[in-house]
Amino acid sequence: MKGVGNYAAENLMKLLGRYDGLALDSWTRAQFAKARNRGRAASDKEIARFYWRFNSWRGLVLWCDMTRHWLEPERILNW
């Protein structure tokens, strides 16, 4: 579909129950750097490698991992 790139397509697939796409954008990359990479930027390949073990659930796991502090306001990405 014209005008739909990888990011949008991966998010749309989540609505259909397909959670394997990571749908990386600048926000998720920055959150990953803070939460999992000691504040250093990571390549998309490095982020994908980190979540690879979750197989078809990796996109959902990434999202839950990057937003878990929303549900636990007393914790600020210090896992």
Order of alpha helices (4+ residues) and beta strands (2+ residues): alpha-alpha-alpha-alpha
